[in-house]
Amino acid sequence: MHIDPYILTFSALMVGATIFMGFWSAKRSKSASDFFVAGRSVSVGWNASAISGEYLSAASFMGIAGMVMSSGYDVLWYPVCYACGYLFLLLFIAGPLRRFGAYTIPDFAEGRYDSPLFRKIAVVFVLFIGFVYTMPQMKGAGTTLAYIFPGLPYWVGVALVGAVITLNVALGGMKGITFVQAFQYWAKMFAISVPVFVLMAVYGNYGKQLDLNHQATVPVAQISTNSPTTTPAIAANLQRLPLPAKAPGDSTWLNPFGPLTTKAAKASHLSAEDSRPYSLLYTYSLIIALVCGTAGLPHILVRFYTNPDGVAAKRTTMWVMILIGVFYVFPPVFGVIGRNLLPDLYAATGAKGTDKIVLELPRILNEKYGALGSILSGITCAGAFAAFMSTFSGLLVSMTGAMAHDVYGRMLKPKATPEQRLRMFKYCAVGIGGLAVLLGSFVETLEINFMVGQAFAIAAASYFPLLFMSIWWRGMTMKGASIGMLTGGLCALGAVVLTNLSTLALDKGPMGKIFAGFAPLNDYWAAHPLLRILCEQPAIWTVPLAIILMIVISKATSTQVPSDIRMKMLVLHAPEQLGLKQEYIQEHASGH
């Protein structure tokens, strides 16, 4: 086992800095309000950096580059829609949600409909979405550790990283991880951008690298020398290594309907013309899942409660769009350069496949510049640690807060003291962290970005309709909201679980044996490509289903609209200067 000292050093520094900041912040987290919503005192700049750090997960840092390399340009819908989702948040949800005032989304559900029962239903989806979203973070952790320590089993990396993050959250809660995540955004920004600039300076810019994928019609020599800005040194480096058999061809890779969106149609051996409607359907469903799902992620939404007021929440959202928009410029560049210079990754699977292109690609510089490649690879490994650690921290706080505040503090023991709730927060963090590690150990063969997209689909079919309709339609009733959210969310969850289990059944390793009972599903998908798309990307039917059910059932139970609905809508939408703002949870005001 050869361990690169530079990669190990930078990765250890990032983990050490994360743990140190967690301990340091823990000393400042004393009250229940600090643990759940950081005392509602986080500034716009800090919160925007923290939300960006939490949102830019392993899918953004590693998964987009890996998926661009493996599937081509139809993957670009992911970064575009990840950023666009915040526009929905800015326009429709951020301000009203903060003005209502609560600790968690289940708090909002109970307060909006005066229904403790609805709180219990809403808590379920915090856990569903959270666990589905933690699995790709664990895949990122296992992949990164297996890269740093060649030969290390995938599950060991998952367990080690899970233990570190669980400790950090149990110590500091929301206030503790806010400063950590803000720091980690800038660490990720540095780690993704600097290696890209160095690689382009040595091997040619993005346009030149992309042109190499037109080799069937344009000679490489012509591409290399025609531009006055291409130096002789770069021209000598502008070449593409032979692609293995598993790699998609140039025309397929550059097609707007590439391997990602045509997968179901190709499994059914449909022609390019016949597969186009299926590709369009897949694309539209993916867009709905990512844009609406961003506005339904509980670990992101709870962040808006940490702002002092609704105006600050809107400003935070605007800055988040800017910060993540700049970040998303860089991962696709890694995918393009990786296709040309490191095509061997096409032949590998799991933790050794294209998902590690961000970690592996900078090391090719070692051939020309000694240790520079290892140093840059160490920086990207540190960024990868920051990516999955920050997102998993946010998910763990969200799920732990739901268990300690909503389940324990509101259902099981309503008279619990703040000290008892804090103790339960720490116990729940350990339990949920352990379960997340266990689930993450099963998903090595699934693509990081693909799993995140499915988590977004579940959020889009459950929390997004709940929040959007509850904030903007006064005619919603508890029965309409709960039945719509349950039906849409459970349908999306069941659909994505089915497709993932059938994919795991194809694995040549131990996962294939564990899930062998689901292998016949793959033959069924091949015979029914439409059903496969509707299960793999279910947002196109589950989101409308949830909204339609909410409207129909609310109309049928219109007599059950909360009696104080006018006041609640005023609190949600009226400017705070009017003095109508109320805090649904009063602990902060009373000094707890």
N, C-alpha and C positions, 0 to 999 in steps of 0.2 A: 504493500500500500504506500504510494507516494503522495504525501500531503504538501501542497504548495504553501510555503510559510507566509507569503504575502496575502494570499486569499484567507488563510486561517487568521492572520493578525487583524485584517480589516473587519472580518466577520465577528471576531471576538470583541473588538472595540465597540461595534454597534450593539451587540448583546449587553456588554458591560455598561455602556452609556444608558441603555434602556432600563436596566435593573437599577442603576444608581439613581436615575431620575424618578423611578417608581418609589424607591425608598425615601428620597428627598421630598417628593410630593405627598407621600403618606403622612408625613409629619404635619402637613398643612390641611389634611382632610380629617376634620374632627366631628362634624355634624352629619345628620342624615341627609341634609340638603347638599352638603359637599359631595357625599358619595353618589347621590342619585343625579343631581343636576348641577354640580360644581358651584353651588351657592348662587346660581343665576347671575353670576357676576363676570362672565367671560367677555372680553372685549371683541369687537368685530374682527380685528386682525388676527388675534389668537384663535378665535373660533373658526374663521375661514381656513386658516392653516391646518387646524386640528381636523375639521370635517374633510378637507382635501386629503390629509394624511390617512384618515380612516377609510375614505372612499376608494383611494388608489390602492387597491388590494393586490394580491399575487396575480389576479387576472389582468390587471392593468400593467403591472411591472413586467411580468413574465409571460402571461397568457396571450396577450395581444400579439406580441412579437412572434411567439411560437405558432400561433394560429395563422398569422399572415404568411409565415414561411411555409406552413403545411397546406394551407387552403387558398391563399391568394387574396385577391382584392375584394371579394364579397365579404370578407371579415371586417372591412373598415366600417361597416355599420355599427360594430361594437363601440369603438371609441367615439364616433360621432354621436350616437344615441346616449351613451353614458353621460356626455356633456350636456346634450339637449334636455335630458331629464330634469336638470336643475332649472331650466327655463320654466317648466311646468310648476316646479316647486315655488319659484319666485312669484309667478303670476297668481297661483291659485291656493297655495297651502301654507307657505312659511309664516307670513304675518298673522293670519287668523289663528293658526295653531299656537303660536307663542302667546298671543293675546288671551287665549282661553286659560292658559296657565295650568300645568300639571307636571307630574314627574314622568309619566309613561303614556303610551298610546292607549292602553287599557284604562288609565285614568280619564283620558278624553272620552272614551266610549261610554264609561259609566256616567260622567258628568253631563255629556250631551243628551243622554237618554234616561237619566235618573234610574239606571238599572244595574244593580250589582251582578245580576246574571250575565249581562252583556260583557262585564269585565272578565268573567271567567272564559267566555268564548273568545274574546280578543287576546287573552294571554296565550291561548293555544297557538295562535299564528305567530306570535313573537318567537316561540320555540321552534315551530316548523320552519319558518324562514331562516331563523338563526342557524339551525343545525345544517340545513341544506347549503347555506352560505359558508359555514366553517369548513366544509369538506374540501373545497378547492384551496382554501388557505393552508390546510394541512398537507395537501398535495404539493403546494409550493414549498412548504417546510421540508418535507421528505426529499423532494428533488434537490433542493439546495444543499442539505446535509450530505446526501449521497454524492454530490459533486465535490464538496469540500473534502470528504473522507471517502475516497474510492473504495468500494467493497462494503461500505456500511449498509445494512439492511434499511430499506425504505421506512419501515415502521418505527425504527429506532429514532430516526430524525424527527418523525411526527411526534413521538412521545417526549423527546427532549425539549423541543420548541414549545409544545403544549404545556409542559410543566413550568417553564420560565414565564410564559405569558399569564398563566393562571395565578402564579405567585404575585406577579405585578398587579393584577386586577384586584386580588383579594386584599392587597395592602392598601391601595390608594383609591379605588372606586373611580367615579367619573372625574373628579378634580385631579386625581393622580394621573390619569391617562391623557387629560387634555393637553398638558404641557409636553408629554412624551410624544403624542401624535403630531402636534404642531412642529416639533423638532424633526420628526420623522418625515414629514412632507418635504422639507427642504433637503434632508439627506437623500430622499428618493429622487428629487429633482436633479441634484448634483450627480447622483450615481447613474442616472439614465442619460443625461445630456453630455457630460464630459467624454465618456468613451465613444459616443456617436461622432462628436466633432473630431476626435483623434482618428478614428477609423476612416472617416470621409477624407481627412487631410492626407492619409496614406494611400487609401485604395480608391479614391474617387468619390465625388459627391453622389447624393441620392439619385439625381437624374441619370448620371452615367451608369450607376449600378442597375437602375431599372432598365435602361436601354439594352443591357446585356441579355435580357430575357426576350429580345426580339431577334435572336441570332438566326432564326430560320430565314429571315428576310434581309437582315443588315449584318454585314461582316463585322467581326469584333475590331479589326484593325481600323475600320472606318469610324466606328464609335469612339475609339480611343484617341484618334489624332485630329479629327475634324474641328474640335472646339479650341479656340485660341486660349481658353483658360485652363486647358489640360496640360500640365507640365510633363516633360519626358519621364520623370520618376513615376508619376501617377499613371501615365499611359502604359508603362511596363507592368503595372500592377492590375490593370483593368482586364481581367480575364475571369472566366467562370469555370470552376471545376466540373467534371462530368456528373450529371445527375443520376442517382440510382433509379432502379426500376419503380420503386415506390413513390417517387416524386411526381407530382402532376406536371404535364407538359406545359410549355410556355403559353400556348393559346388558351388552355384551360385555366392556368394560374392567373392570367391577366383578365379573364372574362368577368364581367360584373356578376354573372351567375356561375360561380366556380364550384369547387369541390364541396364547400359547406352547404350551399343551398340546393345543389343537385344530387346530394348523396342518396336521398330516398328514391329519386327517379332512376338513378343509375343502377341501384340495387334491383330495380324492376326491369332493367335493360330497355328503357325507353329511349327514343331518339332525342337529339338535341331540341328539335322543334316541339315534340310532345312533352318534354320535361320543363319547358319554359313556364307554363301556368303553375306548376308545382313550385318552381323556384320563386316566382313572384309571391305565392302564398306564404312560403317560408320566410321570405324577406319582410313582408308586411307584418307577419306575426312576431318576428324578431324585433322589429322597430317598436311595435306596441308594447312588447314585454320590457324592453330596455327603457323607453321613455316614461311609461307609466309606472314601471317597477321602481325606478329611482324615487318617485314620489310616494312609494309605499314601503320603503325599507325602514324597519323600526329603529335600527341602530343609528341611522342618519337622522330620522325625524326627531328622536329624543334630544339630539344636539340643539335643536332650536329652542328647547326649554332652558338651555344654559345662557341664552342671551338675556340682557336686562329687559328688553321690550320688543314689540313687533317690528318697529322701524329697524332696530339693530339686526333682527332676524333677516329682513329683506336685504339689507346691505351685506350681511354675511353671505347670503346666497349669490349675490352678484359677484362678489370677490371669489367665491368658490368656482363659479363658471370660468372666470379668467384663469385661476390657478390650474385647474384640471385641464382646461383647453390647451394651455401652453405645454403641459406635461405630455398630452396625447400626441403631440407632433413627433415624438422621438421613438416610441416602440415600433411603429411600422418600418422605420428605417433599419432597425436591427433585423427585422424579418427579411427585408429585401437583400441586405448585404449577406445575411446568413445563408440565404438560398444559393448565392453565387460562390461563397468562400468556404462554407462548412456544410456541404450537402450530405455528408455522412450521417447526419442526425435523422435524415428521412428514413433510414433503414432501421433505426432503433425505436423502441416503444417505452411507455411508462415514464419513469424518472430519468431515463437516458434519451428521450426523444426530443422533439423540437421545442418543448416547453423550457428547455434549459439553454436556448440559444443566447439569451441575454447574458448568462453566466459564462458560457464557453467562448463566444465569438472574440472578445478582446484578447484572448490568449494567442491568437494567431500572430499578434504583433511580436511575440517572443522570438520568432524566426529572424526578424530584422533589427529589433531594438532591445534585445536582452530581456530584462525583467519588467519592461514597461507593460507588456501584455498581462503579466501576472498581477501587477499593481492595479491596473484598470479592472481586471476580472475580480480582484478583491473588493474594489469599490462597488461593482455591480452586485456582488454577493452581499455586501453590507446593505445595499439598497433593497435587495430581495428580502433580507431579514426585516428591514424596516417596513416593507410592504405587508407581508403576512402577519407580522407582529402587531402592527397598528390596527389592521382591520379585525384580526381575531380579538384584540383587546376590546374594541368597540362592540363587537358581537357578544362577547362574554359579559360586558357590562349591561348590555340591553337584556340578554336572557336572564342574567343573575338578578337584575333589578326587577324584572317581571316576577320572578319566583319569590324574592325576598320582600318586595314591596306589595305586589298585587296578590300573590297566592298566600304568603305567610302573614303579611301585615294587614291585609284587607279581608281575607277569607278565613284562614285557619285561626289567627289570633289577632283580632281587631284591636285589642287593648294592649298590644305589645309596646313596650317602651322603645325609644330610639336606639338605646344600647342593644336591646334584644334583636332589633331589625338589622343593626350593623353586624352583629354576630352571625345572624342567619345569612346575610349578604356574603360573608366570607365562606361559610359552609357551602352555600349554593355555588359559588365560584369554583370551588374544588370539584364538586360533583359534576357540574355541567362541563367543566374543562376536561374531566376524565372521559365523559361520554363523547365529547367532540373528537378527542384523540382516537378513541375506538372506531368511530365512524370514518375518520380520515384515513385509517389504515386500510380501508377496503377500496379506495378509489384511485389507486396508482395508475390504472390503465385509462382513466377518463381525462379528457383535456380540461385544463384549469378554466379557461374562458368559457367553454361550453357549459360547465357546471354552474358558473356564476350566472350565465344567461337564464338558466332554468330557475335559479333562486329568484331572479327578477320577475320571471313569469308568475311565480306563486305570489309574490308581493303585489304585482299588478292586478291579479285577480281577487285579492282579498283586501289588503289595507288601502290601496289606491281608491277603489270605488267607495269604501267606507268613509274615508276622509274627504274626498272630493264632494260626494253627495251630502254628507253631514254638514259640511261647511257652507255649501251653496244652495241647498234646498231645504226650506223649513218644513216641508211636508213629510220628511222621512220619519218613520217610526222605528222603534227598537226591533220589532219583528221583521220588518222589511230589511233593515240594515244587517241584522244578524243572519237571516236566511240567505240573503244575497252574498254576504262575505263568506259564510260557511260553504255554500254550494260552489261558488267560483274558486275559492281557495283549495278546497278538497279535490275538486275535479282536476285542477292544475297539478296539485301534488301527486295524485294518483297517476296522472298521465306521464309526468317526468320520471317517476320511480319505475314505471313499467319499461320505458325506453332504456333507462340506465341499467336496469337489471339484465335486459337482453343484450346490451353492449358488453357488460362484464362477463356474460356467459361465453363470449367469443375469445376471451383471454386464454393464451396458451399456458399460463402459469396456474398458481393455486386459486386465483379468483375464478377462473373458468370452471374449476371443479366444484367450488362452493356454490356457484350460481348456475350450474349445468341444467337445472330444471327449467330455466327460462330460455334455453337455446332455441326451442321450437318457435318462439316468438319471432325470431329473425326471418324464418321462412314466411310467417304471416305478414310481416312488414314488407317483404319483397313482393308479395302478391297484392298488397294494399298500400301503395305509397302515400295516398292521401291520408289514410289513418295514421301512418307513421309520422307524417309532418304535423298533424293535429295533436299528436301525443308528445312529440319531441319539442315542439314550439306551440304550446296550447293557448297562448295569450289571445290569439285572434278570435277565439270563441268563448273562452272563460271570462274575459273582461266584459264583453257585451252581455253575457249570461248573468253575471253578478249584478250589473247595473239594471238590466231589465227586471230581474226578480225584485230588486230593491224598490223600483218604481211601482210595479204591479201590486206587490204585497203591502206597500205603504199606502197605496190608494185604497186597498181593500180594508185596511185597518186605520183609516184616517182619523177615527175618533180617539186613537191612542197617541196622537202627537202630544209631546210634553206640553203642559199648560203654560210654562214660562218660556216657550220657544222664542217669543219676540225679544225678551231680555237676553237670551243666549245668543241670538243672531246679532244683537247690538254689541255684545261683548266681543264676538268674533270679528266684527267688521268695522265698528266705530273707531275713530281716532282715539288714541289713549288720552289725549288732552281733555277729552270730555269727562274723564273721571269714572267711566263705566267699567274699567278694567277690574277683573276680580281674579284672585288666585284660588283655583279649585283645591289645592293642597295648601294648608295654612302653616305648616311647620316653620317655613323660613321666616314668615312674618312674626312668629312668636318666639323666634330665637333658637329653635331646636337645630 
